[in-house]
Amino acid sequence: MTADGHPLPELPGVLTAAEVAATADSIVAMQEPTGAIPWTPGGHTDVWNHVEATMALVATGRREAADRAVDWVLGLQRGDGSWPLKVEQGVVTDPSGDTNATAYVAVGVWHHWLVRGDRGLVQHAWPAVRRGLDWVVARQLPFGGIAWSQEWRDGRPARVNEEALLTGSSSIHHALRAGLALAALVGDPQPEWELAAGRLGHAIRRHADRFLDKSTFSMDWYYPVLGGAVRGSAAEEMLASRWDDFVVPGLGIRCVDTNPWVTGAETAELVMALEALGDHERALQLLTDVQHLRTDDGAYWTGWVFGDDVFWPVEHTTYTAAAVLLAVDALSDSTPGAGLMRGEPLATLPELGLGCGCEPVVDPVS
């Protein structure tokens, strides 16, 4: 049992509780004294992957490390509500505001609530979540997608990049739903987020061609499902359409369709997307397949180049370990946060095609 009274996630035949604990400890070992969780020791930290690693620590009961991670990210927020893109050992090395990273803090806080039920933490973090999602929603483009970043120059916000990424916007769709759940929890309704999320979901489902073309990347293939914008038979068809392009039996999934390189984080995320659709058998098989990236001490290599049969990059990454741990929790239903990527318990949103250059549509969707 963890300190929060939940069973430590485990999957018989895949990872034991002791192995899960070792992987959680590998993340803690890379955490900096400030609370930041970089990709690799001495490397850079970005807020999205930091939040994902924090969720893995929460799910495995690493309370002290998780609390330090929460304090670090809340302390990094800027006055306009955004977070900088990249920090290296306490120094901001890329001040650009990333909408996906900024939005994802809401997912982390919602997951924290689901697992630990700490209303005090929610109340403490809510102002940051509200400022962050307000900043993100203000960067919604006319067709419904969310501009992926805003440049910073001379310590001030500058040009907004007027283009949207399908993966990032799909993740933001999930974050807006998490933000709405938090808003209901604290009694501070945010109807503009609901409208923004409805328009965003419509854009993802019906206007994917208006996003930047990153179709060679597996994330653009499965993230509309993982982020909850596409579900049901449409999601099954979406995953079936490029399954053979990305899935390498026995190894995991490719990061890029043209390269003989499978990566652990993408594979674990596809596992969670499949589990969200109730496809437990294939999810379990993929999570089993990717265990060849595991080291004896519980850390995970980023990826494997098959044919050359080498690990590449030659590094163990916290975000890969975190994705695996969250996938184990999703498949085992060990903690109250296990349904996070299934959208449990998040409200249903209307589909709103307003302002996208098409006829307005209002359809209830999940």
NUBA-85024 format. One record per residue (C-alpha): x, y, z negated; residue number from 0; residue in three letters; chain. Coordinates in steps of 0.5 Angstrom, whole numbers. Each point is the difference from the previous one (the first is absolute). Last residue first. Layout:
NUBA-85024
@east->X | north->Y | up->Z | resi->NUM | resn->ala | chain->A $
...
This chain:
NUBA-85024
@east->-37 | north->25 | up->50 | resi->365 | resn->ser | chain->A $
@east->-4 | north->3 | up->5 | resi->364 | resn->val | chain->A $
@east->-6 | north->4 | up->0 | resi->363 | resn->pro | chain->A $
@east->-1 | north->3 | up->7 | resi->362 | resn->asp | chain->A $
@east->0 | north->8 | up->2 | resi->361 | resn->val | chain->A $
@east->2 | north->1 | up->7 | resi->360 | resn->val | chain->A $
@east->1 | north->7 | up->3 | resi->359 | resn->pro | chain->A $
@east->1 | north->0 | up->7 | resi->358 | resn->glu | chain->A $
@east->8 | north->0 | up->2 | resi->357 | resn->cys | chain->A $
@east->5 | north->6 | up->0 | resi->356 | resn->gly | chain->A $
@east->2 | north->-2 | up->-7 | resi->355 | resn->cys | chain->A $
@east->-3 | north->5 | up->-4 | resi->354 | resn->gly | chain->A $
@east->-5 | north->-4 | up->-3 | resi->353 | resn->leu | chain->A $
@east->1 | north->-7 | up->1 | resi->352 | resn->gly | chain->A $
@east->-3 | north->-2 | up->-7 | resi->351 | resn->leu | chain->A $
@east->0 | north->-7 | up->-3 | resi->350 | resn->glu | chain->A $
@east->-3 | north->0 | up->-6 | resi->349 | resn->pro | chain->A $
@east->4 | north->-3 | up->-6 | resi->348 | resn->leu | chain->A $
@east->-1 | north->-6 | up->-5 | resi->347 | resn->thr | chain->A $
@east->2 | north->1 | up->-7 | resi->346 | resn->ala | chain->A $
@east->7 | north->-3 | up->-3 | resi->345 | resn->leu | chain->A $
@east->0 | north->-6 | up->-5 | resi->344 | resn->pro | chain->A $
@east->3 | north->-4 | up->3 | resi->343 | resn->glu | chain->A $
@east->3 | north->2 | up->7 | resi->342 | resn->gly | chain->A $
@east->3 | north->-6 | up->2 | resi->341 | resn->arg | chain->A $
@east->7 | north->3 | up->-1 | resi->340 | resn->met | chain->A $
@east->-1 | north->1 | up->-7 | resi->339 | resn->leu | chain->A $
@east->-3 | north->-6 | up->-2 | resi->338 | resn->gly | chain->A $
@east->5 | north->-3 | up->-4 | resi->337 | resn->ala | chain->A $
@east->0 | north->6 | up->-4 | resi->336 | resn->gly | chain->A $
@east->-4 | north->-3 | up->-6 | resi->335 | resn->pro | chain->A $
@east->6 | north->-5 | up->0 | resi->334 | resn->thr | chain->A $
@east->1 | north->-7 | up->2 | resi->333 | resn->ser | chain->A $
@east->-4 | north->-1 | up->6 | resi->332 | resn->asp | chain->A $
@east->5 | north->-5 | up->2 | resi->331 | resn->ser | chain->A $
@east->0 | north->3 | up->8 | resi->330 | resn->leu | chain->A $
@east->0 | north->7 | up->-2 | resi->329 | resn->ala | chain->A $
@east->5 | north->-1 | up->-6 | resi->328 | resn->asp | chain->A $
@east->5 | north->-4 | up->5 | resi->327 | resn->val | chain->A $
@east->-1 | north->6 | up->5 | resi->326 | resn->ala | chain->A $
@east->1 | north->5 | up->-5 | resi->325 | resn->leu | chain->A $
@east->7 | north->-3 | up->-2 | resi->324 | resn->leu | chain->A $
@east->2 | north->-1 | up->7 | resi->323 | resn->val | chain->A $
@east->-1 | north->7 | up->2 | resi->322 | resn->ala | chain->A $
@east->4 | north->2 | up->-6 | resi->321 | resn->ala | chain->A $
@east->6 | north->-4 | up->2 | resi->320 | resn->ala | chain->A $
@east->0 | north->3 | up->7 | resi->319 | resn->thr | chain->A $
@east->-1 | north->7 | up->-3 | resi->318 | resn->tyr | chain->A $
@east->6 | north->-1 | up->-5 | resi->317 | resn->thr | chain->A $
@east->5 | north->-2 | up->6 | resi->316 | resn->thr | chain->A $
@east->6 | north->-5 | up->0 | resi->315 | resn->his | chain->A $
@east->5 | north->2 | up->5 | resi->314 | resn->glu | chain->A $
@east->4 | north->-3 | up->6 | resi->313 | resn->val | chain->A $
@east->-5 | north->3 | up->5 | resi->312 | resn->pro | chain->A $
@east->-1 | north->-5 | up->2 | resi->311 | resn->trp | chain->A $
@east->1 | north->-7 | up->-2 | resi->310 | resn->phe | chain->A $
@east->3 | north->-5 | up->5 | resi->309 | resn->val | chain->A $
@east->-2 | north->-5 | up->5 | resi->308 | resn->asp | chain->A $
@east->2 | north->2 | up->6 | resi->307 | resn->asp | chain->A $
@east->-6 | north->-3 | up->3 | resi->306 | resn->gly | chain->A $
@east->-4 | north->3 | up->-5 | resi->305 | resn->phe | chain->A $
@east->2 | north->6 | up->-3 | resi->304 | resn->val | chain->A $
@east->-3 | north->0 | up->-7 | resi->303 | resn->trp | chain->A $
@east->-3 | north->6 | up->-4 | resi->302 | resn->gly | chain->A $
@east->0 | north->5 | up->-6 | resi->301 | resn->thr | chain->A $
@east->4 | north->-6 | up->-5 | resi->300 | resn->trp | chain->A $
@east->-4 | north->-1 | up->-6 | resi->299 | resn->tyr | chain->A $
@east->2 | north->0 | up->-8 | resi->298 | resn->ala | chain->A $
@east->-2 | north->-6 | up->-4 | resi->297 | resn->gly | chain->A $
@east->7 | north->-2 | up->-3 | resi->296 | resn->asp | chain->A $
@east->1 | north->-5 | up->5 | resi->295 | resn->asp | chain->A $
@east->-2 | north->4 | up->6 | resi->294 | resn->thr | chain->A $
@east->-7 | north->0 | up->4 | resi->293 | resn->arg | chain->A $
@east->0 | north->1 | up->7 | resi->292 | resn->leu | chain->A $
@east->-1 | north->-7 | up->2 | resi->291 | resn->his | chain->A $
@east->-7 | north->1 | up->-4 | resi->290 | resn->gln | chain->A $
@east->-3 | north->3 | up->6 | resi->289 | resn->val | chain->A $
@east->-3 | north->-6 | up->2 | resi->288 | resn->asp | chain->A $
@east->-4 | north->-1 | up->-7 | resi->287 | resn->thr | chain->A $
@east->-3 | north->7 | up->1 | resi->286 | resn->leu | chain->A $
@east->-2 | north->-2 | up->7 | resi->285 | resn->leu | chain->A $
@east->-3 | north->-7 | up->-2 | resi->284 | resn->gln | chain->A $
@east->-4 | north->3 | up->-6 | resi->283 | resn->leu | chain->A $
@east->-3 | north->6 | up->5 | resi->282 | resn->ala | chain->A $
@east->-2 | north->-5 | up->5 | resi->281 | resn->arg | chain->A $
@east->-4 | north->-4 | up->-5 | resi->280 | resn->glu | chain->A $
@east->-3 | north->6 | up->-3 | resi->279 | resn->his | chain->A $
@east->-3 | north->3 | up->6 | resi->278 | resn->asp | chain->A $
@east->-5 | north->3 | up->-5 | resi->277 | resn->gly | chain->A $
@east->0 | north->7 | up->4 | resi->276 | resn->leu | chain->A $
@east->4 | north->3 | up->-5 | resi->275 | resn->ala | chain->A $
@east->4 | north->-6 | up->-1 | resi->274 | resn->glu | chain->A $
@east->2 | north->1 | up->7 | resi->273 | resn->leu | chain->A $
@east->2 | north->7 | up->-1 | resi->272 | resn->ala | chain->A $
@east->4 | north->-2 | up->-6 | resi->271 | resn->met | chain->A $
@east->4 | north->-5 | up->4 | resi->270 | resn->val | chain->A $
@east->1 | north->5 | up->5 | resi->269 | resn->leu | chain->A $
@east->3 | north->5 | up->-5 | resi->268 | resn->glu | chain->A $
@east->5 | north->-6 | up->-3 | resi->267 | resn->ala | chain->A $
@east->2 | north->-1 | up->7 | resi->266 | resn->thr | chain->A $
@east->2 | north->7 | up->1 | resi->265 | resn->glu | chain->A $
@east->4 | north->1 | up->-6 | resi->264 | resn->ala | chain->A $
@east->4 | north->-7 | up->1 | resi->263 | resn->gly | chain->A $
@east->2 | north->2 | up->7 | resi->262 | resn->thr | chain->A $
@east->1 | north->-4 | up->6 | resi->261 | resn->val | chain->A $
@east->5 | north->2 | up->6 | resi->260 | resn->trp | chain->A $
@east->0 | north->-3 | up->7 | resi->259 | resn->pro | chain->A $
@east->-1 | north->7 | up->3 | resi->258 | resn->asn | chain->A $
@east->-5 | north->2 | up->5 | resi->257 | resn->thr | chain->A $
@east->-6 | north->-1 | up->-4 | resi->256 | resn->asp | chain->A $
@east->2 | north->5 | up->-6 | resi->255 | resn->val | chain->A $
@east->0 | north->-2 | up->-7 | resi->254 | resn->cys | chain->A $
@east->-1 | north->-7 | up->2 | resi->253 | resn->arg | chain->A $
@east->-4 | north->-5 | up->-5 | resi->252 | resn->ile | chain->A $
@east->2 | north->-6 | up->-5 | resi->251 | resn->gly | chain->A $
@east->5 | north->-5 | up->1 | resi->250 | resn->leu | chain->A $
@east->-4 | north->-7 | up->1 | resi->249 | resn->gly | chain->A $
@east->-4 | north->2 | up->6 | resi->248 | resn->pro | chain->A $
@east->2 | north->7 | up->3 | resi->247 | resn->val | chain->A $
@east->-6 | north->4 | up->0 | resi->246 | resn->val | chain->A $
@east->1 | north->7 | up->4 | resi->245 | resn->phe | chain->A $
@east->-2 | north->-1 | up->7 | resi->244 | resn->asp | chain->A $
@east->-4 | north->-7 | up->-1 | resi->243 | resn->asp | chain->A $
@east->-4 | north->4 | up->-5 | resi->242 | resn->trp | chain->A $
@east->-2 | north->6 | up->5 | resi->241 | resn->arg | chain->A $
@east->-7 | north->-1 | up->1 | resi->240 | resn->ser | chain->A $
@east->-2 | north->-4 | up->-5 | resi->239 | resn->ala | chain->A $
@east->2 | north->5 | up->-6 | resi->238 | resn->leu | chain->A $
@east->-5 | north->5 | up->4 | resi->237 | resn->met | chain->A $
@east->-5 | north->-5 | up->1 | resi->236 | resn->glu | chain->A $
@east->0 | north->-2 | up->-7 | resi->235 | resn->glu | chain->A $
@east->-1 | north->7 | up->-2 | resi->234 | resn->ala | chain->A $
@east->-6 | north->1 | up->5 | resi->233 | resn->ala | chain->A $
@east->-3 | north->-6 | up->-3 | resi->232 | resn->ser | chain->A $
@east->0 | north->3 | up->-7 | resi->231 | resn->gly | chain->A $
@east->4 | north->6 | up->-2 | resi->230 | resn->arg | chain->A $
@east->4 | north->6 | up->3 | resi->229 | resn->val | chain->A $
@east->1 | north->6 | up->-4 | resi->228 | resn->ala | chain->A $
@east->2 | north->-4 | up->-6 | resi->227 | resn->gly | chain->A $
@east->7 | north->3 | up->0 | resi->226 | resn->gly | chain->A $
@east->2 | north->-8 | up->1 | resi->225 | resn->leu | chain->A $
@east->-4 | north->0 | up->6 | resi->224 | resn->val | chain->A $
@east->2 | north->6 | up->3 | resi->223 | resn->pro | chain->A $
@east->7 | north->-2 | up->-2 | resi->222 | resn->tyr | chain->A $
@east->1 | north->-6 | up->4 | resi->221 | resn->tyr | chain->A $
@east->2 | north->2 | up->7 | resi->220 | resn->trp | chain->A $
@east->3 | north->6 | up->-2 | resi->219 | resn->asp | chain->A $
@east->4 | north->-3 | up->-5 | resi->218 | resn->met | chain->A $
@east->3 | north->-5 | up->5 | resi->217 | resn->ser | chain->A $
@east->3 | north->5 | up->4 | resi->216 | resn->phe | chain->A $
@east->0 | north->0 | up->8 | resi->215 | resn->thr | chain->A $
@east->-6 | north->4 | up->-1 | resi->214 | resn->ser | chain->A $
@east->3 | north->6 | up->-2 | resi->213 | resn->lys | chain->A $
@east->-4 | north->5 | up->5 | resi->212 | resn->asp | chain->A $
@east->-2 | north->6 | up->-4 | resi->211 | resn->leu | chain->A $
@east->-7 | north->0 | up->-2 | resi->210 | resn->phe | chain->A $
@east->-5 | north->2 | up->5 | resi->209 | resn->arg | chain->A $
@east->-1 | north->-7 | up->3 | resi->208 | resn->asp | chain->A $
@east->-2 | north->-3 | up->-7 | resi->207 | resn->ala | chain->A $
@east->-7 | north->4 | up->2 | resi->206 | resn->his | chain->A $
@east->-5 | north->-4 | up->-2 | resi->205 | resn->arg | chain->A $
@east->2 | north->-4 | up->-7 | resi->204 | resn->arg | chain->A $
@east->5 | north->5 | up->-2 | resi->203 | resn->ile | chain->A $
@east->-3 | north->6 | up->2 | resi->202 | resn->ala | chain->A $
@east->-7 | north->-2 | up->-4 | resi->201 | resn->his | chain->A $
@east->4 | north->-2 | up->-6 | resi->200 | resn->gly | chain->A $
@east->3 | north->7 | up->0 | resi->199 | resn->leu | chain->A $
@east->-7 | north->3 | up->1 | resi->198 | resn->arg | chain->A $
@east->-3 | north->-4 | up->-6 | resi->197 | resn->gly | chain->A $
@east->7 | north->2 | up->-4 | resi->196 | resn->ala | chain->A $
@east->-1 | north->7 | up->1 | resi->195 | resn->ala | chain->A $
@east->-7 | north->0 | up->-1 | resi->194 | resn->leu | chain->A $
@east->1 | north->-3 | up->-7 | resi->193 | resn->glu | chain->A $
@east->6 | north->4 | up->-2 | resi->192 | resn->trp | chain->A $
@east->-4 | north->6 | up->1 | resi->191 | resn->glu | chain->A $
@east->-5 | north->-3 | up->-5 | resi->190 | resn->pro | chain->A $
@east->5 | north->0 | up->-5 | resi->189 | resn->gln | chain->A $
@east->-4 | north->-1 | up->-7 | resi->188 | resn->pro | chain->A $
@east->3 | north->1 | up->-6 | resi->187 | resn->asp | chain->A $
@east->-3 | north->-4 | up->-6 | resi->186 | resn->gly | chain->A $
@east->7 | north->-4 | up->-2 | resi->185 | resn->val | chain->A $
@east->-2 | north->-6 | up->3 | resi->184 | resn->leu | chain->A $
@east->-4 | north->2 | up->6 | resi->183 | resn->ala | chain->A $
@east->6 | north->4 | up->2 | resi->182 | resn->ala | chain->A $
@east->5 | north->-6 | up->-1 | resi->181 | resn->leu | chain->A $
@east->-5 | north->-4 | up->5 | resi->180 | resn->ala | chain->A $
@east->1 | north->6 | up->5 | resi->179 | resn->leu | chain->A $
@east->7 | north->0 | up->-1 | resi->178 | resn->gly | chain->A $
@east->0 | north->-8 | up->2 | resi->177 | resn->ala | chain->A $
@east->-4 | north->1 | up->6 | resi->176 | resn->arg | chain->A $
@east->5 | north->6 | up->2 | resi->175 | resn->leu | chain->A $
@east->6 | north->-5 | up->-1 | resi->174 | resn->ala | chain->A $
@east->-3 | north->-5 | up->4 | resi->173 | resn->his | chain->A $
@east->-1 | north->4 | up->6 | resi->172 | resn->his | chain->A $
@east->7 | north->3 | up->-1 | resi->171 | resn->ile | chain->A $
@east->2 | north->-7 | up->1 | resi->170 | resn->ser | chain->A $
@east->-3 | north->0 | up->7 | resi->169 | resn->ser | chain->A $
@east->2 | north->7 | up->1 | resi->168 | resn->ser | chain->A $
@east->7 | north->-2 | up->-1 | resi->167 | resn->gly | chain->A $
@east->0 | north->-6 | up->4 | resi->166 | resn->thr | chain->A $
@east->-4 | north->3 | up->6 | resi->165 | resn->leu | chain->A $
@east->5 | north->6 | up->0 | resi->164 | resn->leu | chain->A $
@east->-3 | north->7 | up->1 | resi->163 | resn->ala | chain->A $
@east->3 | north->6 | up->4 | resi->162 | resn->glu | chain->A $
@east->0 | north->8 | up->-1 | resi->161 | resn->glu | chain->A $
@east->6 | north->0 | up->-4 | resi->160 | resn->asn | chain->A $
@east->-1 | north->6 | up->-5 | resi->159 | resn->val | chain->A $
@east->5 | north->5 | up->1 | resi->158 | resn->arg | chain->A $
@east->3 | north->3 | up->-6 | resi->157 | resn->ala | chain->A $
@east->-1 | north->-1 | up->-8 | resi->156 | resn->pro | chain->A $
@east->5 | north->4 | up->-4 | resi->155 | resn->arg | chain->A $
@east->7 | north->-1 | up->-3 | resi->154 | resn->gly | chain->A $
@east->4 | north->3 | up->6 | resi->153 | resn->asp | chain->A $
@east->-4 | north->-5 | up->5 | resi->152 | resn->arg | chain->A $
@east->-5 | north->-5 | up->-2 | resi->151 | resn->trp | chain->A $
@east->-3 | north->-4 | up->6 | resi->150 | resn->glu | chain->A $
@east->-7 | north->-3 | up->-1 | resi->149 | resn->gln | chain->A $
@east->-2 | north->-8 | up->1 | resi->148 | resn->ser | chain->A $
@east->-4 | north->-5 | up->3 | resi->147 | resn->trp | chain->A $
@east->-6 | north->4 | up->3 | resi->146 | resn->ala | chain->A $
@east->-6 | north->-4 | up->-3 | resi->145 | resn->ile | chain->A $
@east->-5 | north->-3 | up->6 | resi->144 | resn->gly | chain->A $
@east->-7 | north->3 | up->0 | resi->143 | resn->gly | chain->A $
@east->0 | north->3 | up->8 | resi->142 | resn->phe | chain->A $
@east->1 | north->7 | up->-3 | resi->141 | resn->pro | chain->A $
@east->6 | north->-2 | up->-4 | resi->140 | resn->leu | chain->A $
@east->0 | north->-1 | up->-7 | resi->139 | resn->gln | chain->A $
@east->5 | north->4 | up->-4 | resi->138 | resn->arg | chain->A $
@east->-4 | north->4 | up->-5 | resi->137 | resn->ala | chain->A $
@east->-2 | north->-8 | up->-2 | resi->136 | resn->val | chain->A $
@east->7 | north->-1 | up->-2 | resi->135 | resn->val | chain->A $
@east->1 | north->6 | up->-4 | resi->134 | resn->trp | chain->A $
@east->-7 | north->-1 | up->-4 | resi->133 | resn->asp | chain->A $
@east->3 | north->-7 | up->-1 | resi->132 | resn->leu | chain->A $
@east->6 | north->2 | up->-4 | resi->131 | resn->gly | chain->A $
@east->-3 | north->6 | up->-4 | resi->130 | resn->arg | chain->A $
@east->-6 | north->-5 | up->-2 | resi->129 | resn->arg | chain->A $
@east->5 | north->-6 | up->-2 | resi->128 | resn->val | chain->A $
@east->5 | north->5 | up->-3 | resi->127 | resn->ala | chain->A $
@east->-6 | north->3 | up->-5 | resi->126 | resn->pro | chain->A $
@east->-2 | north->-8 | up->-1 | resi->125 | resn->trp | chain->A $
@east->6 | north->-2 | up->-3 | resi->124 | resn->ala | chain->A $
@east->-1 | north->2 | up->-7 | resi->123 | resn->his | chain->A $
@east->-7 | north->-2 | up->0 | resi->122 | resn->gln | chain->A $
@east->2 | north->-7 | up->3 | resi->121 | resn->val | chain->A $
@east->5 | north->-1 | up->-5 | resi->120 | resn->leu | chain->A $
@east->-4 | north->1 | up->-5 | resi->119 | resn->gly | chain->A $
@east->-6 | north->-4 | up->2 | resi->118 | resn->arg | chain->A $
@east->5 | north->-6 | up->0 | resi->117 | resn->asp | chain->A $
@east->-4 | north->-6 | up->3 | resi->116 | resn->gly | chain->A $
@east->7 | north->-4 | up->1 | resi->115 | resn->arg | chain->A $
@east->-1 | north->-4 | up->6 | resi->114 | resn->val | chain->A $
@east->-6 | north->4 | up->3 | resi->113 | resn->leu | chain->A $
@east->3 | north->7 | up->-2 | resi->112 | resn->trp | chain->A $
@east->7 | north->-2 | up->2 | resi->111 | resn->his | chain->A $
@east->-3 | north->-2 | up->7 | resi->110 | resn->his | chain->A $
@east->-4 | north->7 | up->1 | resi->109 | resn->trp | chain->A $
@east->6 | north->4 | up->-2 | resi->108 | resn->val | chain->A $
@east->4 | north->-4 | up->5 | resi->107 | resn->gly | chain->A $
@east->-5 | north->1 | up->5 | resi->106 | resn->val | chain->A $
@east->0 | north->8 | up->-1 | resi->105 | resn->ala | chain->A $
@east->7 | north->0 | up->0 | resi->104 | resn->val | chain->A $
@east->-1 | north->-2 | up->7 | resi->103 | resn->tyr | chain->A $
@east->-2 | north->6 | up->3 | resi->102 | resn->ala | chain->A $
@east->6 | north->4 | up->-1 | resi->101 | resn->thr | chain->A $
@east->4 | north->-6 | up->4 | resi->100 | resn->ala | chain->A $
@east->-5 | north->0 | up->5 | resi->99 | resn->asn | chain->A $
@east->0 | north->7 | up->1 | resi->98 | resn->thr | chain->A $
@east->8 | north->1 | up->1 | resi->97 | resn->asp | chain->A $
@east->2 | north->7 | up->-2 | resi->96 | resn->gly | chain->A $
@east->7 | north->1 | up->2 | resi->95 | resn->ser | chain->A $
@east->5 | north->2 | up->-5 | resi->94 | resn->pro | chain->A $
@east->5 | north->-5 | up->2 | resi->93 | resn->asp | chain->A $
@east->6 | north->-1 | up->-4 | resi->92 | resn->thr | chain->A $
@east->-3 | north->2 | up->-7 | resi->91 | resn->val | chain->A $
@east->5 | north->-1 | up->-5 | resi->90 | resn->val | chain->A $
@east->-1 | north->-5 | up->-6 | resi->89 | resn->gly | chain->A $
@east->4 | north->-6 | up->2 | resi->88 | resn->gln | chain->A $
@east->-2 | north->1 | up->8 | resi->87 | resn->glu | chain->A $
@east->-7 | north->3 | up->1 | resi->86 | resn->val | chain->A $
@east->-4 | north->-1 | up->6 | resi->85 | resn->lys | chain->A $
@east->-7 | north->2 | up->3 | resi->84 | resn->leu | chain->A $
@east->-1 | north->6 | up->-5 | resi->83 | resn->pro | chain->A $
@east->-7 | north->-1 | up->-4 | resi->82 | resn->trp | chain->A $
@east->-6 | north->5 | up->2 | resi->81 | resn->ser | chain->A $
@east->-5 | north->3 | up->-5 | resi->80 | resn->gly | chain->A $
@east->2 | north->8 | up->2 | resi->79 | resn->asp | chain->A $
@east->4 | north->1 | up->-6 | resi->78 | resn->gly | chain->A $
@east->4 | north->-6 | up->1 | resi->77 | resn->arg | chain->A $
@east->0 | north->-7 | up->-3 | resi->76 | resn->gln | chain->A $
@east->6 | north->-3 | up->-3 | resi->75 | resn->leu | chain->A $
@east->-2 | north->-1 | up->-7 | resi->74 | resn->gly | chain->A $
@east->-6 | north->-4 | up->2 | resi->73 | resn->leu | chain->A $
@east->5 | north->-5 | up->3 | resi->72 | resn->val | chain->A $
@east->5 | north->0 | up->-6 | resi->71 | resn->trp | chain->A $
@east->-6 | north->-1 | up->-5 | resi->70 | resn->asp | chain->A $
@east->-3 | north->-6 | up->4 | resi->69 | resn->val | chain->A $
@east->7 | north->-3 | up->1 | resi->68 | resn->ala | chain->A $
@east->2 | north->1 | up->-8 | resi->67 | resn->arg | chain->A $
@east->-7 | north->-3 | up->-2 | resi->66 | resn->asp | chain->A $
@east->1 | north->-6 | up->5 | resi->65 | resn->ala | chain->A $
@east->7 | north->-2 | up->-3 | resi->64 | resn->ala | chain->A $
@east->-3 | north->0 | up->-7 | resi->63 | resn->glu | chain->A $
@east->-6 | north->-4 | up->2 | resi->62 | resn->arg | chain->A $
@east->3 | north->-6 | up->4 | resi->61 | resn->arg | chain->A $
@east->-6 | north->-4 | up->0 | resi->60 | resn->gly | chain->A $
@east->0 | north->-3 | up->6 | resi->59 | resn->thr | chain->A $
@east->-6 | north->4 | up->4 | resi->58 | resn->ala | chain->A $
@east->3 | north->6 | up->-3 | resi->57 | resn->val | chain->A $
@east->7 | north->-1 | up->3 | resi->56 | resn->leu | chain->A $
@east->-3 | north->-2 | up->6 | resi->55 | resn->ala | chain->A $
@east->-4 | north->6 | up->0 | resi->54 | resn->met | chain->A $
@east->6 | north->4 | up->-1 | resi->53 | resn->thr | chain->A $
@east->4 | north->-3 | up->6 | resi->52 | resn->ala | chain->A $
@east->-6 | north->2 | up->4 | resi->51 | resn->glu | chain->A $
@east->1 | north->7 | up->-3 | resi->50 | resn->val | chain->A $
@east->7 | north->1 | up->2 | resi->49 | resn->his | chain->A $
@east->-1 | north->-3 | up->7 | resi->48 | resn->asn | chain->A $
@east->-5 | north->6 | up->1 | resi->47 | resn->trp | chain->A $
@east->4 | north->5 | up->-4 | resi->46 | resn->val | chain->A $
@east->7 | north->-1 | up->4 | resi->45 | resn->asp | chain->A $
@east->6 | north->-1 | up->-4 | resi->44 | resn->thr | chain->A $
@east->7 | north->0 | up->3 | resi->43 | resn->his | chain->A $
@east->6 | north->-5 | up->-1 | resi->42 | resn->gly | chain->A $
@east->4 | north->-1 | up->-6 | resi->41 | resn->gly | chain->A $
@east->-3 | north->-7 | up->-1 | resi->40 | resn->pro | chain->A $
@east->-5 | north->-1 | up->5 | resi->39 | resn->thr | chain->A $
@east->-6 | north->2 | up->2 | resi->38 | resn->trp | chain->A $
@east->0 | north->5 | up->-5 | resi->37 | resn->pro | chain->A $
@east->-5 | north->-1 | up->-7 | resi->36 | resn->ile | chain->A $
@east->0 | north->7 | up->-3 | resi->35 | resn->ala | chain->A $
@east->0 | north->0 | up->-8 | resi->34 | resn->gly | chain->A $
@east->5 | north->5 | up->-1 | resi->33 | resn->thr | chain->A $
@east->5 | north->-6 | up->-3 | resi->32 | resn->pro | chain->A $
@east->-1 | north->-3 | up->7 | resi->31 | resn->glu | chain->A $
@east->-4 | north->-6 | up->2 | resi->30 | resn->gln | chain->A $
@east->4 | north->-5 | up->3 | resi->29 | resn->met | chain->A $
@east->0 | north->-5 | up->-6 | resi->28 | resn->ala | chain->A $
@east->-7 | north->1 | up->-1 | resi->27 | resn->val | chain->A $
@east->-1 | north->-3 | up->7 | resi->26 | resn->ile | chain->A $
@east->4 | north->-6 | up->-1 | resi->25 | resn->ser | chain->A $
@east->-4 | north->-1 | up->-6 | resi->24 | resn->asp | chain->A $
@east->-6 | north->0 | up->4 | resi->23 | resn->ala | chain->A $
@east->3 | north->-6 | up->4 | resi->22 | resn->thr | chain->A $
@east->2 | north->-4 | up->-6 | resi->21 | resn->ala | chain->A $
@east->-7 | north->1 | up->-3 | resi->20 | resn->ala | chain->A $
@east->-3 | north->-3 | up->6 | resi->19 | resn->val | chain->A $
@east->5 | north->-6 | up->0 | resi->18 | resn->glu | chain->A $
@east->-2 | north->-1 | up->-7 | resi->17 | resn->ala | chain->A $
@east->-7 | north->0 | up->2 | resi->16 | resn->ala | chain->A $
@east->1 | north->-5 | up->5 | resi->15 | resn->thr | chain->A $
@east->0 | north->2 | up->7 | resi->14 | resn->leu | chain->A $
@east->-2 | north->-4 | up->6 | resi->13 | resn->val | chain->A $
@east->-2 | north->-7 | up->-2 | resi->12 | resn->gly | chain->A $
@east->-5 | north->3 | up->-5 | resi->11 | resn->pro | chain->A $
@east->-1 | north->7 | up->1 | resi->10 | resn->leu | chain->A $
@east->2 | north->5 | up->-6 | resi->9 | resn->glu | chain->A $
@east->-3 | north->6 | up->-3 | resi->8 | resn->pro | chain->A $
@east->2 | north->1 | up->-7 | resi->7 | resn->leu | chain->A $
@east->-7 | north->-1 | up->-4 | resi->6 | resn->pro | chain->A $
@east->-3 | north->6 | up->-2 | resi->5 | resn->his | chain->A $
@east->0 | north->3 | up->-8 | resi->4 | resn->gly | chain->A $
@east->3 | north->7 | up->2 | resi->3 | resn->asp | chain->A $
@east->7 | north->-2 | up->-3 | resi->2 | resn->ala | chain->A $
@east->0 | north->-6 | up->5 | resi->1 | resn->thr | chain->A $
@east->-2 | north->-7 | up->-1 | resi->0 | resn->met | chain->A $
